[in-house]
Amino acid sequence: MAAVKRAPSFDPPPPTGEIRPGLFARFPEGYSCWRRWPLLVVLHGQYREPAYDFGIWGPLADAAGMILICPIYGTTGGTTRSPQADAAVLDEVAAMILRHNVDPDRVYLSGISMGGAMTWRLGQAYPDRWAALGPEIHGPKAFADGYPFLGNVADVPLFVMEGEFDGLNTVYNRRAAKELRAAGGPFEYHELRNFGHDRMTWLYPMFLEFAAARRRDPHPRRIDHAAMNAYEGTRAWLSIRSVSGGAAFGARDGAFNPRDLCRIRADIAESTITLTALAGKPAEVEVFHDPLLMTTPMTIVIGDRKTPWKPVFDAGKLLERVRTTGDRGQLYGGSLRVRW
């Protein structure tokens, strides 16, 4: 009997182009479901269709050995701040992870103009989802008191592409660059002279090289996260559920009120989780536990108060997390809600 030297593939080659309404995808040459692949997510600009970005980024992603998707998430600038716009992108990422063996530790996000704004937004709201960010010709949203959420991406690799004469986008990006450099994280800022709100195509290979060297940490030992809406308050093994006196916290209208801002630092050291409020007044926080460590009793420390916790495996919660994120490498099967 002859030995089988190579296992045959029974999966048809994945389609390329608009694989379903509103989603363009391209798989690199030699794609096989038997290995994990990096994923590049590119977000279109205002009043643009994803087909345009797909045509530009496709050959570059293929040369870099990355799967490329370009989802549609809206047509107006207002769609960059809503749970519907978030879900339009995050659900496609989760589906790619589950269906096409994407490596959740190598998911890279970029976008131009409105897509750049969305890249900043998704990076700051869900920093544990991305291995690198590449916003193009759009700065992070600024408030009267600066950038309250910029610290969320201080440890996320950032490759910012901007023009010298891009109005407030240039101003905002320069200010953000100053803060991010001071934070000392993995950050690069590229501002092209004599350019305005123009596509930075020749910087794309540099971004892909920058991104390919990065992997996210799926189980961070420290979390420093700010949120002003409850649906943005989840990061890795921590969720900010509510704040004291925050009338709009949990509302999904995108309105900003400084009293709704809540920022928490959480540290894991052996069997202790220490929670510290850095801004706002948190009312309830939920911490999750790795199911592989279910035999380890934990202690939740808030100031002088200590809460003992013996985690209990919750299969339903674990499966729901896999379904919503697609991520089987960042599993937390038990949780505890603690009042501040």
Protein Blocks (a to p, Z undefined) as FASTA:
>chain_A
ZZdfbdcdfbdcddehjfbghiacdddehiafkbccddddddddehiafklmmmmmmmmm
mmnopacddddfbjbfklmncfklmmmmmmmmmmmmmmnopafklcccddehjlmmmmmm
mmmmmmmlpfbdcdehiacdddfkopfklmmmmmgccdddddfklojmlmmmmmmmmmmm
mnopacdddddehiacdcffklmmmmmmmmmmpccdfbdfbdcdddfbfklmgghjbccf
bdehiakgoianhpacfklpccdddddehjaccdddfedjdfbdcddddfklmmpccddd
ehjbccdddddddfklmmmmmmmnopaklccfbdcdddZZ
